[in-house]
C-alpha cells in the first residue's frame, strides 16, 4: 500500500495504510451517518469499537445506529 501512496505523490510517512483506512471510514460515516455500515466495512465485531475508532460520541452514535436500517 505504501508504494501506491508514493505513486500518487503523497509522503508515505504521513499517509500510511491506517490513516487512509480511517479517512475513508470517516468520510463514509459523515456522508451516510450509517454507523452499522461503517462497522461492517471495517470488520469490527462490536459497534463500540467502531464508535471509538471514529472518535465520535458514544450516546449519539448508538442512537443513530438504532435509527438506521441496512
N, CA, C and O atoms as a CHARMM CRD file, in Angstrom:
* protein
*
  280
    1    1 UNK  N      0.82000  -1.19600   0.00000 PROA 1      0.00000
    2    1 UNK  CA     0.00000   0.00000   0.00000 PROA 1      0.00000
    3    1 UNK  C      0.86300   1.25900   0.00000 PROA 1      0.00000
    4    1 UNK  O      0.54000   2.22000  -0.69800 PROA 1      0.00000
    5    2 UNK  N      1.94500   1.27500   0.76100 PROA 2      0.00000
    6    2 UNK  CA     2.78100   2.46400   0.81400 PROA 2      0.00000
    7    2 UNK  C      3.35200   2.81800  -0.54600 PROA 2      0.00000
    8    2 UNK  O      3.56500   3.99500  -0.83900 PROA 2      0.00000
    9    3 UNK  N      3.60500   1.80900  -1.39200 PROA 3      0.00000
   10    3 UNK  CA     4.07400   2.07300  -2.74900 PROA 3      0.00000
   11    3 UNK  C      3.06500   2.86000  -3.55000 PROA 3      0.00000
   12    3 UNK  O      3.43100   3.75100  -4.31600 PROA 3      0.00000
   13    4 UNK  N      1.79300   2.53500  -3.37800 PROA 4      0.00000
   14    4 UNK  CA     0.73100   3.26500  -4.08100 PROA 4      0.00000
   15    4 UNK  C      0.63700   4.70000  -3.58700 PROA 4      0.00000
   16    4 UNK  O      0.41500   5.62200  -4.37300 PROA 4      0.00000
   17    5 UNK  N      0.80700   4.88500  -2.28800 PROA 5      0.00000
   18    5 UNK  CA     0.76600   6.23300  -1.71500 PROA 5      0.00000
   19    5 UNK  C      1.85800   7.08000  -2.35300 PROA 5      0.00000
   20    5 UNK  O      1.62100   8.22700  -2.73100 PROA 5      0.00000
   21    6 UNK  N      3.03400   6.52300  -2.46800 PROA 6      0.00000
   22    6 UNK  CA     4.15100   7.25400  -3.05900 PROA 6      0.00000
   23    6 UNK  C      3.89100   7.53200  -4.53600 PROA 6      0.00000
   24    6 UNK  O      4.24800   8.60200  -5.03000 PROA 6      0.00000
   25    7 UNK  N      3.27500   6.58900  -5.24900 PROA 7      0.00000
   26    7 UNK  CA     2.99700   6.75100  -6.67500 PROA 7      0.00000
   27    7 UNK  C      2.07700   7.93200  -6.94700 PROA 7      0.00000
   28    7 UNK  O      2.19700   8.57300  -7.99100 PROA 7      0.00000
   29    8 UNK  N      1.16300   8.23300  -6.03500 PROA 8      0.00000
   30    8 UNK  CA     0.24300   9.34500  -6.27600 PROA 8      0.00000
   31    8 UNK  C      0.74000  10.65900  -5.66800 PROA 8      0.00000
   32    8 UNK  O      0.00600  11.64600  -5.61700 PROA 8      0.00000
   33    9 UNK  N      1.99900  10.65800  -5.20700 PROA 9      0.00000
   34    9 UNK  CA     2.62700  11.88800  -4.76600 PROA 9      0.00000
   35    9 UNK  C      2.43600  12.22900  -3.29800 PROA 9      0.00000
   36    9 UNK  O      2.63700  13.37900  -2.90600 PROA 9      0.00000
   37   10 UNK  N      2.05300  11.25800  -2.47700 PROA 10     0.00000
   38   10 UNK  CA     1.89800  11.51600  -1.05800 PROA 10     0.00000
   39   10 UNK  C      3.09300  10.96200  -0.29300 PROA 10     0.00000
   40   10 UNK  O      3.68700   9.96200  -0.69700 PROA 10     0.00000
   41   11 UNK  N      3.43400  11.59700   0.78600 PROA 11     0.00000
   42   11 UNK  CA     4.53500  11.14300   1.62900 PROA 11     0.00000
   43   11 UNK  C      4.07800   9.93600   2.43800 PROA 11     0.00000
   44   11 UNK  O      3.17700  10.06600   3.26700 PROA 11     0.00000
   45   12 UNK  N      4.68100   8.75000   2.22100 PROA 12     0.00000
   46   12 UNK  CA     4.25800   7.55300   2.94000 PROA 12     0.00000
   47   12 UNK  C      4.44100   7.65100   4.45500 PROA 12     0.00000
   48   12 UNK  O      3.80800   6.90200   5.19900 PROA 12     0.00000
   49   13 UNK  N      5.29100   8.55500   4.91700 PROA 13     0.00000
   50   13 UNK  CA     5.45200   8.74000   6.36900 PROA 13     0.00000
   51   13 UNK  C      4.23800   9.43600   6.97200 PROA 13     0.00000
   52   13 UNK  O      3.92700   9.24900   8.14800 PROA 13     0.00000
   53   14 UNK  N      3.56100  10.23100   6.16700 PROA 14     0.00000
   54   14 UNK  CA     2.39000  10.96300   6.62300 PROA 14     0.00000
   55   14 UNK  C      1.10300  10.21000   6.33500 PROA 14     0.00000
   56   14 UNK  O      0.18700  10.19700   7.15700 PROA 14     0.00000
   57   15 UNK  N      1.03700   9.58700   5.17600 PROA 15     0.00000
   58   15 UNK  CA    -0.17600   8.91000   4.73400 PROA 15     0.00000
   59   15 UNK  C      0.07800   7.41400   4.59800 PROA 15     0.00000
   60   15 UNK  O      0.47400   6.93300   3.53700 PROA 15     0.00000
   61   16 UNK  N     -0.15400   6.69400   5.67600 PROA 16     0.00000
   62   16 UNK  CA     0.02900   5.25400   5.66000 PROA 16     0.00000
   63   16 UNK  C     -1.29900   4.53600   5.50800 PROA 16     0.00000
   64   16 UNK  O     -2.35300   5.15500   5.36000 PROA 16     0.00000
   65   17 UNK  N     -1.22100   3.23600   5.54800 PROA 17     0.00000
   66   17 UNK  CA    -2.40100   2.39800   5.38300 PROA 17     0.00000
   67   17 UNK  C     -3.47300   2.72800   6.40900 PROA 17     0.00000
   68   17 UNK  O     -4.64700   2.85000   6.06100 PROA 17     0.00000
   69   18 UNK  N     -3.08200   2.87500   7.66800 PROA 18     0.00000
   70   18 UNK  CA    -4.06600   3.12100   8.71300 PROA 18     0.00000
   71   18 UNK  C     -4.74100   4.47600   8.56600 PROA 18     0.00000
   72   18 UNK  O     -5.95700   4.57800   8.72400 PROA 18     0.00000
   73   19 UNK  N     -3.97600   5.51400   8.26900 PROA 19     0.00000
   74   19 UNK  CA    -4.58200   6.84700   8.15300 PROA 19     0.00000
   75   19 UNK  C     -5.55800   6.90100   6.98200 PROA 19     0.00000
   76   19 UNK  O     -6.58300   7.57900   7.05600 PROA 19     0.00000
   77   20 UNK  N     -5.24200   6.18900   5.90400 PROA 20     0.00000
   78   20 UNK  CA    -6.15000   6.17600   4.75600 PROA 20     0.00000
   79   20 UNK  C     -7.41500   5.37600   5.07800 PROA 20     0.00000
   80   20 UNK  O     -8.50700   5.74200   4.64500 PROA 20     0.00000
   81   21 UNK  N     -7.27000   4.29500   5.83300 PROA 21     0.00000
   82   21 UNK  CA    -8.42900   3.48600   6.24600 PROA 21     0.00000
   83   21 UNK  C     -9.35100   4.31700   7.13400 PROA 21     0.00000
   84   21 UNK  O    -10.57000   4.30100   6.96100 PROA 21     0.00000
   85   22 UNK  N     -8.76800   5.04000   8.08000 PROA 22     0.00000
   86   22 UNK  CA    -9.55900   5.88600   8.97400 PROA 22     0.00000
   87   22 UNK  C    -10.23700   7.01200   8.20000 PROA 22     0.00000
   88   22 UNK  O    -11.40300   7.31600   8.45200 PROA 22     0.00000
   89   23 UNK  N     -9.53200   7.62900   7.26900 PROA 23     0.00000
   90   23 UNK  CA   -10.11200   8.70500   6.47200 PROA 23     0.00000
   91   23 UNK  C    -11.31200   8.21200   5.67700 PROA 23     0.00000
   92   23 UNK  O    -12.35300   8.86800   5.65800 PROA 23     0.00000
   93   24 UNK  N    -11.17800   7.06600   5.02300 PROA 24     0.00000
   94   24 UNK  CA   -12.28100   6.52600   4.22900 PROA 24     0.00000
   95   24 UNK  C    -13.48600   6.22000   5.11700 PROA 24     0.00000
   96   24 UNK  O    -14.61500   6.56500   4.76800 PROA 24     0.00000
   97   25 UNK  N    -13.25700   5.57900   6.25800 PROA 25     0.00000
   98   25 UNK  CA   -14.34900   5.25300   7.18200 PROA 25     0.00000
   99   25 UNK  C    -15.02500   6.51800   7.69200 PROA 25     0.00000
  100   25 UNK  O    -16.25100   6.56700   7.80000 PROA 25     0.00000
  101   26 UNK  N    -14.24500   7.52800   8.00100 PROA 26     0.00000
  102   26 UNK  CA   -14.78800   8.79400   8.49100 PROA 26     0.00000
  103   26 UNK  C    -15.63700   9.47800   7.43200 PROA 26     0.00000
  104   26 UNK  O    -16.71600   9.98800   7.73300 PROA 26     0.00000
  105   27 UNK  N    -15.15900   9.49200   6.20000 PROA 27     0.00000
  106   27 UNK  CA   -15.92400  10.11100   5.11200 PROA 27     0.00000
  107   27 UNK  C    -17.24200   9.37700   4.86500 PROA 27     0.00000
  108   27 UNK  O    -18.27600  10.01200   4.65900 PROA 27     0.00000
  109   28 UNK  N    -17.20900   8.06400   4.88500 PROA 28     0.00000
  110   28 UNK  CA   -18.44100   7.28800   4.70000 PROA 28     0.00000
  111   28 UNK  C    -19.41000   7.58000   5.82200 PROA 28     0.00000
  112   28 UNK  O    -20.60100   7.76400   5.57300 PROA 28     0.00000
  113   29 UNK  N    -18.93000   7.62800   7.04600 PROA 29     0.00000
  114   29 UNK  CA   -19.80200   7.91200   8.18800 PROA 29     0.00000
  115   29 UNK  C    -20.40200   9.31400   8.08400 PROA 29     0.00000
  116   29 UNK  O    -21.59700   9.49400   8.31600 PROA 29     0.00000
  117   30 UNK  N    -19.57900  10.31000   7.73700 PROA 30     0.00000
  118   30 UNK  CA   -20.07400  11.68700   7.63600 PROA 30     0.00000
  119   30 UNK  C    -21.13600  11.83000   6.55400 PROA 30     0.00000
  120   30 UNK  O    -22.09700  12.58100   6.71800 PROA 30     0.00000
  121   31 UNK  N    -20.96300  11.11100   5.44500 PROA 31     0.00000
  122   31 UNK  CA   -21.91300  11.20900   4.33100 PROA 31     0.00000
  123   31 UNK  C    -23.21200  10.45900   4.60100 PROA 31     0.00000
  124   31 UNK  O    -24.28800  10.91100   4.21000 PROA 31     0.00000
  125   32 UNK  N    -23.11100   9.31800   5.26800 PROA 32     0.00000
  126   32 UNK  CA   -24.28700   8.45300   5.41600 PROA 32     0.00000
  127   32 UNK  C    -24.88400   8.44100   6.81600 PROA 32     0.00000
  128   32 UNK  O    -26.06800   8.14500   6.97800 PROA 32     0.00000
  129   33 UNK  N    -24.09500   8.75500   7.81700 PROA 33     0.00000
  130   33 UNK  CA   -24.48500   8.62300   9.23200 PROA 33     0.00000
  131   33 UNK  C    -24.90500   7.18900   9.56100 PROA 33     0.00000
  132   33 UNK  O    -25.63700   6.95300  10.52200 PROA 33     0.00000
  133   34 UNK  N    -24.43500   6.23700   8.75600 PROA 34     0.00000
  134   34 UNK  CA   -24.78300   4.83400   8.92700 PROA 34     0.00000
  135   34 UNK  C    -23.62500   4.12300   9.63200 PROA 34     0.00000
  136   34 UNK  O    -22.71000   3.59800   8.99800 PROA 34     0.00000
  137   35 UNK  N    -23.69900   4.12600  10.94300 PROA 35     0.00000
  138   35 UNK  CA   -22.64300   3.56300  11.75800 PROA 35     0.00000
  139   35 UNK  C    -22.50800   2.05800  11.54400 PROA 35     0.00000
  140   35 UNK  O    -21.39800   1.52500  11.53600 PROA 35     0.00000
  141   36 UNK  N    -23.61500   1.39000  11.37600 PROA 36     0.00000
  142   36 UNK  CA   -23.59500  -0.06100  11.17300 PROA 36     0.00000
  143   36 UNK  C    -22.88000  -0.41900   9.85900 PROA 36     0.00000
  144   36 UNK  O    -22.12300  -1.38900   9.81500 PROA 36     0.00000
  145   37 UNK  N    -23.11000   0.33800   8.81800 PROA 37     0.00000
  146   37 UNK  CA   -22.42400   0.08300   7.54500 PROA 37     0.00000
  147   37 UNK  C    -20.91600   0.26000   7.70500 PROA 37     0.00000
  148   37 UNK  O    -20.13700  -0.53800   7.18400 PROA 37     0.00000
  149   38 UNK  N    -20.51000   1.29400   8.41700 PROA 38     0.00000
  150   38 UNK  CA   -19.08100   1.52700   8.65200 PROA 38     0.00000
  151   38 UNK  C    -18.50200   0.37500   9.48000 PROA 38     0.00000
  152   38 UNK  O    -17.38600  -0.08200   9.23000 PROA 38     0.00000
  153   39 UNK  N    -19.27000  -0.08500  10.46200 PROA 39     0.00000
  154   39 UNK  CA   -18.83400  -1.21200  11.27800 PROA 39     0.00000
  155   39 UNK  C    -18.56200  -2.43700  10.39900 PROA 39     0.00000
  156   39 UNK  O    -17.53900  -3.10500  10.55000 PROA 39     0.00000
  157   40 UNK  N    -19.47900  -2.71800   9.49300 PROA 40     0.00000
  158   40 UNK  CA   -19.31600  -3.86800   8.60600 PROA 40     0.00000
  159   40 UNK  C    -18.11000  -3.69300   7.68100 PROA 40     0.00000
  160   40 UNK  O    -17.34600  -4.63500   7.47200 PROA 40     0.00000
  161   41 UNK  N    -17.93800  -2.49800   7.13000 PROA 41     0.00000
  162   41 UNK  CA   -16.81000  -2.23300   6.24200 PROA 41     0.00000
  163   41 UNK  C    -15.47000  -2.39600   6.94600 PROA 41     0.00000
  164   41 UNK  O    -14.50000  -2.86900   6.35500 PROA 41     0.00000
  165   42 UNK  N    -15.42600  -1.99900   8.21400 PROA 42     0.00000
  166   42 UNK  CA   -14.17700  -2.09000   8.97400 PROA 42     0.00000
  167   42 UNK  C    -13.94100  -3.48300   9.54400 PROA 42     0.00000
  168   42 UNK  O    -12.82500  -3.81800   9.94100 PROA 42     0.00000
  169   43 UNK  N    -15.00200  -4.29500   9.58400 PROA 43     0.00000
  170   43 UNK  CA   -14.86000  -5.64100  10.13000 PROA 43     0.00000
  171   43 UNK  C    -14.84100  -5.68800  11.63900 PROA 43     0.00000
  172   43 UNK  O    -14.29300  -6.62000  12.22800 PROA 43     0.00000
  173   44 UNK  N    -15.43700  -4.68800  12.27400 PROA 44     0.00000
  174   44 UNK  CA   -15.49300  -4.67000  13.73600 PROA 44     0.00000
  175   44 UNK  C    -16.62200  -5.55200  14.24200 PROA 44     0.00000
  176   44 UNK  O    -17.73500  -5.50200  13.71800 PROA 44     0.00000
  177   45 UNK  N    -16.34400  -6.35300  15.24800 PROA 45     0.00000
  178   45 UNK  CA   -17.35800  -7.22200  15.84000 PROA 45     0.00000
  179   45 UNK  C    -18.31300  -6.41600  16.72100 PROA 45     0.00000
  180   45 UNK  O    -19.49900  -6.73200  16.81000 PROA 45     0.00000
  181   46 UNK  N    -17.79700  -5.38900  17.36100 PROA 46     0.00000
  182   46 UNK  CA   -18.61100  -4.58600  18.28600 PROA 46     0.00000
  183   46 UNK  C    -18.78500  -3.16800  17.76300 PROA 46     0.00000
  184   46 UNK  O    -17.83900  -2.54000  17.28800 PROA 46     0.00000
  185   47 UNK  N    -20.00500  -2.68200  17.86200 PROA 47     0.00000
  186   47 UNK  CA   -20.29700  -1.31700  17.43500 PROA 47     0.00000
  187   47 UNK  C    -19.47600  -0.30700  18.24000 PROA 47     0.00000
  188   47 UNK  O    -19.06400   0.72900  17.71800 PROA 47     0.00000
  189   48 UNK  N    -19.25100  -0.61600  19.48700 PROA 48     0.00000
  190   48 UNK  CA   -18.46600   0.27800  20.35400 PROA 48     0.00000
  191   48 UNK  C    -17.05100   0.47400  19.81500 PROA 48     0.00000
  192   48 UNK  O    -16.46900   1.54800  19.97100 PROA 48     0.00000
  193   49 UNK  N    -16.50100  -0.55500  19.18500 PROA 49     0.00000
  194   49 UNK  CA   -15.16300  -0.43700  18.59800 PROA 49     0.00000
  195   49 UNK  C    -15.16600   0.56900  17.45300 PROA 49     0.00000
  196   49 UNK  O    -14.22700   1.35100  17.30500 PROA 49     0.00000
  197   50 UNK  N    -16.20800   0.54900  16.65500 PROA 50     0.00000
  198   50 UNK  CA   -16.33200   1.48100  15.53500 PROA 50     0.00000
  199   50 UNK  C    -16.49500   2.90300  16.04800 PROA 50     0.00000
  200   50 UNK  O    -15.89200   3.83400  15.51200 PROA 50     0.00000
  201   51 UNK  N    -17.30200   3.07200  17.07600 PROA 51     0.00000
  202   51 UNK  CA   -17.51000   4.39000  17.68000 PROA 51     0.00000
  203   51 UNK  C    -16.18300   4.94500  18.18700 PROA 51     0.00000
  204   51 UNK  O    -15.85200   6.10400  17.93500 PROA 51     0.00000
  205   52 UNK  N    -15.43700   4.12900  18.89200 PROA 52     0.00000
  206   52 UNK  CA   -14.14300   4.55300  19.43300 PROA 52     0.00000
  207   52 UNK  C    -13.16500   4.85800  18.29000 PROA 52     0.00000
  208   52 UNK  O    -12.42600   5.84000  18.35200 PROA 52     0.00000
  209   53 UNK  N    -13.16200   4.02400  17.25400 PROA 53     0.00000
  210   53 UNK  CA   -12.26400   4.19600  16.10900 PROA 53     0.00000
  211   53 UNK  C    -12.52300   5.52700  15.40200 PROA 53     0.00000
  212   53 UNK  O    -11.58600   6.22200  15.00800 PROA 53     0.00000
  213   54 UNK  N    -13.79800   5.87500  15.24600 PROA 54     0.00000
  214   54 UNK  CA   -14.15300   7.12100  14.57000 PROA 54     0.00000
  215   54 UNK  C    -14.01900   8.34200  15.47100 PROA 54     0.00000
  216   54 UNK  O    -13.98400   9.47300  14.98700 PROA 54     0.00000
  217   55 UNK  N    -13.94300   8.11400  16.78400 PROA 55     0.00000
  218   55 UNK  CA   -13.80300   9.22400  17.72900 PROA 55     0.00000
  219   55 UNK  C    -15.06100  10.05300  17.86000 PROA 55     0.00000
  220   55 UNK  O    -14.99200  11.27600  17.98400 PROA 55     0.00000
  221   56 UNK  N    -16.21100   9.39900  17.83400 PROA 56     0.00000
  222   56 UNK  CA   -17.47700  10.11600  17.96900 PROA 56     0.00000
  223   56 UNK  C    -18.08800   9.83400  19.33200 PROA 56     0.00000
  224   56 UNK  O    -17.65900   8.91900  20.03600 PROA 56     0.00000
  225   57 UNK  N    -19.08100  10.61400  19.69900 PROA 57     0.00000
  226   57 UNK  CA   -19.74000  10.45000  20.99000 PROA 57     0.00000
  227   57 UNK  C    -20.54900   9.15900  21.00400 PROA 57     0.00000
  228   57 UNK  O    -21.33900   8.90500  20.09400 PROA 57     0.00000
  229   58 UNK  N    -20.35300   8.36100  22.01900 PROA 58     0.00000
  230   58 UNK  CA   -20.99100   7.04800  22.10600 PROA 58     0.00000
  231   58 UNK  C    -22.51000   7.14800  22.10300 PROA 58     0.00000
  232   58 UNK  O    -23.17000   6.43800  21.34400 PROA 58     0.00000
  233   59 UNK  N    -23.07200   8.00600  22.92800 PROA 59     0.00000
  234   59 UNK  CA   -24.53300   8.10800  23.02000 PROA 59     0.00000
  235   59 UNK  C    -25.15500   8.52500  21.68500 PROA 59     0.00000
  236   59 UNK  O    -26.15100   7.94700  21.25100 PROA 59     0.00000
  237   60 UNK  N    -24.56200   9.52700  21.04100 PROA 60     0.00000
  238   60 UNK  CA   -25.07400   9.98500  19.75100 PROA 60     0.00000
  239   60 UNK  C    -24.96600   8.88700  18.69800 PROA 60     0.00000
  240   60 UNK  O    -25.89500   8.66200  17.92200 PROA 60     0.00000
  241   61 UNK  N    -23.83500   8.21600  18.68300 PROA 61     0.00000
  242   61 UNK  CA   -23.61500   7.17600  17.68400 PROA 61     0.00000
  243   61 UNK  C    -24.56900   6.00600  17.87400 PROA 61     0.00000
  244   61 UNK  O    -25.13300   5.50000  16.90300 PROA 61     0.00000
  245   62 UNK  N    -24.75200   5.57700  19.10100 PROA 62     0.00000
  246   62 UNK  CA   -25.64100   4.44800  19.34300 PROA 62     0.00000
  247   62 UNK  C    -27.08300   4.78900  19.00500 PROA 62     0.00000
  248   62 UNK  O    -27.82100   3.94600  18.49400 PROA 62     0.00000
  249   63 UNK  N    -27.48700   6.02100  19.29000 PROA 63     0.00000
  250   63 UNK  CA   -28.84000   6.45400  18.93800 PROA 63     0.00000
  251   63 UNK  C    -29.03500   6.43500  17.42800 PROA 63     0.00000
  252   63 UNK  O    -30.05900   5.95900  16.93700 PROA 63     0.00000
  253   64 UNK  N    -28.06100   6.94800  16.69500 PROA 64     0.00000
  254   64 UNK  CA   -28.14100   6.95500  15.23700 PROA 64     0.00000
  255   64 UNK  C    -28.14100   5.53200  14.68000 PROA 64     0.00000
  256   64 UNK  O    -28.85800   5.23200  13.72500 PROA 64     0.00000
  257   65 UNK  N    -27.33900   4.66600  15.28000 PROA 65     0.00000
  258   65 UNK  CA   -27.27700   3.27800  14.80300 PROA 65     0.00000
  259   65 UNK  C    -28.60200   2.57000  14.98600 PROA 65     0.00000
  260   65 UNK  O    -29.01400   1.77800  14.13800 PROA 65     0.00000
  261   66 UNK  N    -29.26400   2.85100  16.08300 PROA 66     0.00000
  262   66 UNK  CA   -30.55900   2.22500  16.33600 PROA 66     0.00000
  263   66 UNK  C    -31.62500   2.71900  15.35200 PROA 66     0.00000
  264   66 UNK  O    -32.56500   1.99200  15.02800 PROA 66     0.00000
  265   67 UNK  N    -31.47100   3.94600  14.88800 PROA 67     0.00000
  266   67 UNK  CA   -32.43700   4.52200  13.96700 PROA 67     0.00000
  267   67 UNK  C    -32.14700   4.17500  12.50300 PROA 67     0.00000
  268   67 UNK  O    -32.96000   4.45900  11.62400 PROA 67     0.00000
  269   68 UNK  N    -30.99600   3.56500  12.24700 PROA 68     0.00000
  270   68 UNK  CA   -30.56900   3.29600  10.87000 PROA 68     0.00000
  271   68 UNK  C    -30.70100   1.83500  10.53900 PROA 68     0.00000
  272   68 UNK  O    -30.17300   0.97400  11.24400 PROA 68     0.00000
  273   69 UNK  N    -31.41200   1.55400   9.45400 PROA 69     0.00000
  274   69 UNK  CA   -31.54500   0.18800   8.96700 PROA 69     0.00000
  275   69 UNK  C    -30.63600  -0.01000   7.75900 PROA 69     0.00000
  276   69 UNK  O    -30.44500   0.89500   6.94700 PROA 69     0.00000
  277   70 UNK  N    -30.07900  -1.21800   7.66100 PROA 70     0.00000
  278   70 UNK  CA   -29.31500  -1.55900   6.44700 PROA 70     0.00000
  279   70 UNK  C    -29.79600  -2.88300   5.92600 PROA 70     0.00000
  280   70 UNK  O    -29.29400  -3.36600   4.91200 PROA 70     0.00000
